[in-house]
Amino acid sequence: MTAPPVAAVTVNDRLEGLFEELAELAGQRNAIDGRIVEIIGEIDRDGLWGATGARSVAGLVAWKLGASPGNAKTIATVAHRLPEFPRCAEGMREGRLSLDQVGVIAARAGEGSDEHYAQLAAVATVNQLRTAVKLEPRPDPDPRPQPQASITKTSCDEQFSTWRMTLDHLDAAKFDAALQSHHDALIAEHKNDHGEDDRASDQRPPLPTTKDAFMSLIEAGWDADVARRPHGQHTTVVAHVDVKDKTAHLHLGPLLSDADRQYLTCDATGEVWFERHGQPIGAGRATRLINRRLRRALEHRHPTCAVPGCGATRGLHAHHIRHWEDGGATELDNLVLLCPYHHRLHRRGGITITGPPDRLIVTDSEGRLLSPGSLARPPTKPPPDVPPWRGPTGERADWWWYEPFQPQPPPTDN
């Protein structure tokens, strides 16, 4: 007796089975992303992320979920606008809409467009949604007088100074080119320190921003001017320090916080004027507090930033574990190297650094030990019970028939 022949499995049958499994997994992933967005939205709404020492909501997502910066930004964007798009959020929870689809909508869609884009997203791809959002008419800006070229200081508070800059197109092109050049150089240095891997964590300094590039441009121009004119001064910060009350303020400027005062006196080139009862009693000479031999020893012992997960090697500051104001010695056993980002974060209370350099303990504002690991772990709950996701229809979009979302005009008071 012979067994009946086994029917051959065709390519179409195999693909059909694999597509069915992908549809089921995609629906479950969409529902999981929907719940993640809700949790991040609660953290954002109640300001809970500020207690973690993270730089932003997106930074917290990248750190705790092990997500890429782009994916973390998408999650944070959707979470922030979640109350404006309840139908799109419901589509994610039910597994019908993906995070990328809702992310495109939350990034640029106008107010009141939830129902419009929830219907469109059910059949449209991510690229088609991007096109639809771009076709949405934008309100005309308020008519204003033609601005004049100027650079003005608009405000100054306890923490920030705000400048306003208006340039004609030619000067703006020169400025853009110079700023981009310095930004590219800073990005190249960052990649040299951290490699091409763009995975983010709270222990890794962020990519250089345009603000960093602008300050690099200012410092380069200032120092180049000094080289041409020997009587000029280098980029020196002048601070007045009260020796009795341990307070300080910038020369002809605002009062410095305790964190900024200690940051400047840790490892910086500065000109310090000492005062008592508001009267100058002397001036310290401009000098680097950490001498060259001691810094070489620090770099030999640990050539990167001491915060776990941060591999920065350029522009490091020598940090007193026990500050010199509190009697800490400028010695190898009381010093570690920190990148500027983590140095400032420590001075502002975002992280705490204790222990001898060979057994350093770094904790966040809640006392939890910092590590570059994420929250990912094997699941203990069953996957969400949602129908398989069939995805967009796959049809080519004919935009001539598409009616973009029309924002409602603001009410007028008669």
N, C-alpha and C positions, 0 to 999 in steps of 0.2 A: 504494500500500500504506500503510495507516494503522497507527500504533502502538496496541497494546492500551491501554485506559483504565487509569490508575493508581488503584489502590484507595485510597479515602479513609481517612485515619488517624483513628480515633475518639479521643474523649477518654479512654476507658478504656485504649486501647492506649498513649497517651502517658503516662498516669499509671503504667501498669504498668512501662514502660521506665524512667521516672524513679525509681520506687520501688526497682527492681532496682539501679540505680546507687547510690541512697542506702544501701541495705542493704550493698552491697559496701564503700562508703566508711566506714560506721559500724563494720563489723567491723574494718577496718584501723585506724580511730581507736581503738577499744577496745584492740586489741593494742598500738598505740603507747603509749597511756596506761598499759597494764600494764607496759611496759618503763620508762617514765618513773618510775613508782612504785617499781620495783625499784632504779633508780639512786638516787633520793632516799632510799630506805630504807637503802641502803649508806652514803650520806653521813651520814644521821642516826645509824645504828648505830655507825659508827666515829668520830663526832664531827668529821668533816672540815669541816663548815659553819663551825665556829668559826674556821678559818683565813682565811675570806673577809672578815671584818668585818661580815657580815650580822647583823641583829638576832635572827633565828630561822630555823628551817628553812623556815617558810612565807614569811618575808621573802626568803630566798635563792631560793625557787622563783618568787616574783612578779618578782624582779629579773632573774634569768637567763632565764626563759621568757616574760617579758612578760605574765604572767597576772594576772587580777584578784585582789584579796586573798581573796575568797571561794573562787575556784577553787584558789588556792595553798594555802589552809588545808585544803581537801578532799584535795589530793594529799599534803600533809604528814601529815594524820591517817591516811590509808590506809597510807602508807609506814611510819609509826611502829608500826602494829598488824599489819603484813604477816605476821610469823611466826604470829600467832594465827588467821589466815584463809587457809590455803594453798589451799583449794578455790576460794574467791572470787578469789584472785589468779590461779589457773590459768584460771578462767573469763575474766578480763580478757585474759590472754596469748593465749587461743584466740579472742578476739573475741566471746565469748558474753555477757559482762557489761560494762556501762558503768562509767566512773569514778564517775558520780553515784550509781549503784545501790550500788556497794561503799562509797562514801563515807558513805552513810546507815547502812550496817551497821557500819562501823568507828567511827563517831562515838559510838554508844550501845549496841551489842549486847553481851551478856554473854559471858563466857569460855565456850568449848566450844560456841558456837552456829554454827560455821563450816559444818558440813554442813547444818544446818537452813536457814540463810539462803541458802546456795548453791543449794539446790533451789528455794526460793521466788523468788529473784531471776530465775530462768530464765523465769518467767511473770508476774512482778509489775512494776508501774510503780514509779517513785521514790516517789510519794505513797503507794502501797499499802505499800511497804516501811517508810516512816515510821510508818504506822499500826501495822504488825506489830511494829515495835521498841517502840513505846509500850505495846503490850499485853503485852509481856514483863514478868512479875512481878519486882519489885525486892526484894532481901533487906531484911527489917525492920532498922532501925537498932538498935544496942545500947541497951538501957535505961540511961538516965543520970539523975542528979538534975536537978531543975528548975533551970536557971541563973538567977542574979540579975543585975539590971541593973548593969553595971560597965564601966569602961574601964581596962585594965591593960596595962603593958609587960611582955611575956613573955620577951623575949630581946634581946640586943645583941651583935653580933659585929663583926669588923673592917670589914664592908661594909654591913650592914643592921641596923636595929632593927625588932622585930616587936611590934605592939600587938594586943590582943584587945578587941573592943567588943561588948557585949551590951546591947540596948535593949528596952524594952517597945514594944508596937505603936504607941502614940501618938508617942513620941519617935522611933521608927524611921521613921514616916511623915513627920515633919518633916525628919528627916535625909535621907531618900530624895528628898523634893521639892527641898530645897536643893541636894543633890548633882547632881540631874538638871538643875536650872536652870543651875548653873555648867558642867556638861558640855555642855549645849546651846550656851552662849555660846562655849565654847572650840571646839566643832565649827564654829560659824558663822565664827569668826575664821580657822580653818584653811581653810575653803572660800573665804573671801575672799582668802586668800593663794595658794591652789593651784587655785582653780576647782572646778567640779563633777566634773572628771575624777578618778576614783578609782583610776587605774592606779598601781601601786606600784613603787618601785625603791629600791635601797639608798641612793640619794642624796636621797630625799624623806623628811622626817620622818614618823613614823607618826601616825595620827589620835590626838587626845588621848584618854587613858584615864580611868577612874574615879579613878586615883591622881592624875592631873593636876587633875581636878575637885576632889578632896578638898583638895589643897594650895591651889588657888585659893580655896576656901571658907575655909580657915584664914587665909590672908593677908588676905582681904577683911574677915573678922571682927576680926582683930587691928588692921588699920589703921583700921577704923571705931571701935574702942575708943580708939585714940590720939586721934582727932578729938574724941571726947567728953571725954577726960581728958588734958589737955596734959602731965601729968607722966608719962604712960605712954611706953613705948618702941616704936618701929616694929620691924618684923620684921628684927632685926639679928642676924647670926651672929657670935658672939665666938670668935676663934681665938687660941691662944697659939703663937707662932713662935719657935723657937730660932735665933738669928742665926748661930751657929757651924755647927751640923750641918744646917741647913736642914730641920728637922723641925717638925711642927705638930700640935696636937691641939685639939679643940673644948673650950670651957670646961666643966669638969666632965664631959667626955665622952671618947670614944675617940680614938686616934691617927689622924691623917689620912694617907692615902697621898700619895705625891708628886703623883699626877695630881690628886687633890682639892685639895691645897694650891695648886698652880699654877692650877687652875680658879677657885678663890675669889679669887686675887690678880690675875687677868687683867682682869676688869671687873665689880666687884661692890661693893655697899655692905656694909662689914663693920667690926667693931671688933677690931683686932689688938693683942695684947700681946706685946711682945718679951722674950725671956728669954735668959739666959746661964747655963749650968751649972744649969738648973732654977730659977733665981731671976728674978723679974720685974725688968727694968731700964727699962721705959717702956711707954707705950701710944700707938698711933697713933690719930688722931682719925677718926671715921666719915666717910668721904668717897668719892665716886665717882672712881676712878682716871683715867677718861677724861673730860675736861671737855666741856662742852656744845658749844663751837665745833668741837673736834676730831671729836666724834661727828657733827655736822652735815656736816662735810666727808666723813667716811666714808660716810654715807648718800647724799650727792650723787654720790660716785664709783661706788658699787655698792650699790643699795638692798636687795638680797636676800642670803641666805646665800651664802657664797663657794663652797660645795661644789657641784660640777656636778650639775644636775638638781634642786636644792632651791630652791624659790622663796619660802621663808619670809621675811616682812617684819616680823613683830612679835616683840618680846622678844629681839632679836638682841644678842649679846655682842660687844664689841670684843676681838679676840684678837691678842696679840703673836705675830707669826711667829717672832721670836727672843725668848724669854721674858725679862722684865726681870731675873730672877734670874741669867741668863747674860749680862747686859750689854745686852739689847735696849732700844732707846729707845722711849718712848711718843710716836712720831711717825707721821705719815701713811704714810710709806714702810715702816713696820714693823707696820702694823695692817690687819686685815680683819675683816669682820663674819661671825659664825657663829651659827646657831640653837643653842639650848641642847643639843639632841640631838647635833649634830655636834661641838659644843665638848667635851662630855664624852667622846664617842667618840674624839676626837683625844687628849685627855689620858690616856686609858686605853690608847693605842697601837693603836686600831682603824683609824685613818687617819693619814696623815702629810701635813702641809701645809708646802711649801717654796716658795722663789722669791719674787721681788718681787710685789706685789699685781697688777700689770698682766700678769704672766706666771705666775700661780699654778699649782702642780703639786700635785694631790691624789692620793695613792695609798693602797692598802689595806695591811694588815699584811704582805703578801707583796711589796710594791713594785709592784703592778700599777696602772696608771693607771685611775682611776675614771671611768666614763661612764654615762649613763642607758640605754644601749642593751642589748638582750637578746642571747641566743645564737642566735636564730632565723636560719636561712640556707637557701638552696635545698637540697633533699635531693639526696644523691649515691647513695643506696641504693634498691633497689626497695621498694615497699610490702610489708608483711607478707603472707605467703601464708596467709590464714585464710578460712573460709567467710563468706558474707554474713550479717549480723546481722539476724534477723527481729524482734527486740525482744519486748516483752511480748505476751501474748495479746490484750490490750485488753478483757478481760471485766470486768464490774463485780464487785467483791469483796463477797461475802456473809460478813461476819465472824462470823456465828453458828456457822458450821461450822469456822472456823479455830482450830487449837490452837496457842497461842503457845509459844515456846520456854520450857522449864522449866529454870532453872539447877539444877545438881546441888548438894545441900546439902554444906557442908564436912564432911570426915571428923571423927568424934568419937573421942577417945582414951578407951578403956575401961580 
